[in-house]
Amino acid sequence: MFSVAKRMLRNEDDAGDAVQDAFLSAFRAIERFEGGSQLGTWLHRIVVNAALMKLRTRRRKPEEPLDPLLPRFLDDGHMQEPARSWAVPGDQAIERRELRDLVFDRIAALPETYRTILLLRDVEGLDTDETAAALSISTGAVKTRLHRARQALRGLLEPHLAASDGEGDA
């Protein structure tokens, strides 16, 4: 549930708040759960709704924590080097991270309906029926919105990807 909120909000603190709000809402409304879907699907939808409410009320830019960027020190004062796997060359890892960030930035730029469908299906891995239940829409609507969301995302990504393909041709 936390990962859904984090992907939608792109901020761990806001995601934690949204999940907490969602579970409080679920606790208060548990008597109204009719069993028409699985409890997990019902909770998932409440988390999505809480995250959407957070997005609607957010008026500031998301804050990025500085702690991961700061050096870490051991008790003896020596700098602690984090264990890193260099299985992927550094430049490839940077390109991969930049591409991931670009994709998530473009997803964030999509209309809310498309963004939610893409996150649930392509990022969280829910199937069509689970997504339909989580969003209280038909499976046909999920398929249509997902197709349109993917087309819109492709349109937002194509200018950047076409430009980066041409960089090595010089």
C-alpha positions, 0 to 999 in steps of 0.5 A: 500500500505504501508503494502505491502512495509513494509512486503517486506522491513521489514523497515518502513523508506524504505517502506515509501520511496518505497510507495512515489517513487511508487506514484510519478511513478504512477502520472507521468505515469497516462496517460499510465494507460489503464484501463485493470485492476482496478486502485488499482491493477495497483498502487499495482503493482507499489508499489511492483515494487518500493519495489523490486527495493529498495531490489535490491539496498539495500547493507546494513543490515536493520536498526532497530530503537531503540526508541521502546526499550527505556523507555518513561518518562512523563513531570514530570520525572516519567517513563511511562508504556505503556498500555499492554494487558496480555490476552496472557501469556508472554511466549506464546506471546514471542513464538508467536513473535519468530515464526512470526519472524522465518517465516518472516525471512524464507520468506525473504530468499526465491527467490524474485518470491516466496517471492512476491507471498507469501506476496501478497497471504498469508500475504496481502490476495489478491485472485488469480486474483488480484495477477495475475493482480498485477504481470502481470502473468496468474492465473495458474502461480500464483497457480504454483508459490504459491505452489512452494513457500509454499513448499520451505517455508515449507522446510526452516521451517521444521528443526526448527519446528522439533527441537522445537517439540523434545524439550519438549520430554526429 
